[in-house]
Amino acid sequence: DELTIDQLQEGLKSGKYTCRSLAQKYLERIEALNAKGPMLHAVLETNPEALQIADALDKEFKEKGPRGPLHGVPILLKDNVDTADKMTTTAGSTALRGSIAPQDSFVAARLRAAGALLLGKANMSEWAGWKSFARGTPGWSGRGYDGGRGGFCRNPYALDRVPGGSSSGSGVCASANFCPAAIGTETDGSIVGPSSRNCLVGIKPTIGLVSRGGVIPIAHSQDSAGPMARTVRDAAIILGTL
């Protein structure tokens, strides 16, 4: 089911869902459709600690109630947003393979504080497209000699068409129900573009509204991180959290 954030929260309160069951369902969908089936290549890696984190969130929910408006909600982050955990942050480039951030970005920290489960890193146009605006294909990132990380992210509505860039993976992840919502970044069209191509609501916050600390930059005068979701309300809830 394509659940909204409100529906997820109500399900947790009623006992219909647990944080672990939700995480498991989204991980299973990613497993079935990302590198198999239509091979969307929207997720570069999933959080290896996702289920343990979900268990801890379930325990916290039972003992104290929800931490915040996103308690237990799985969120995927564009691969230029730092997370200080076992996931890497590479900006879609083989040059940064294996790079783990020493601390959370502001965005990741705010999401965790609201109870969100950071489920994985989403594909993106390599380096957010800044090296290849004129000739690059939106949604493509380096795969490396071993064919591992990255590759071309595919539009779930039309597999032979681009999903938009540079937040391609974030758009496809939210659209293909790999998560209720995702985080993208925009310098010039990189949230609203893929949101349009993937039937989503994308918000580029006003510059300075959301700290860009821990986001691999292009232009300090234009960069901004924001939500990509299937409904206006879900996008607004995440924007309020950030």
Secondary structure, 3 states (H helix, E strand, C coil): CCCCHHHHHHHHHHCCCCHHHHHHHHHHHHHHHCCCCCCCCCEEEECCCHHHHHHHHHHHHHHHCCCCCCCCCEEEEECCECCCCCCCCCCCCHHHCCCCCCCCCHHHHHHHHCCCEEEEEECCCHHHHCCCCCCCCCCEECCCCCCCCCEECCCCCCCCCCCCCCCHHHHHHHHCCCCCEEEEEECCCCCHHHHHHCCCEECCCCCCCCCCCCECCCCCCCCEEEEEECCHHHHHHHHHHC
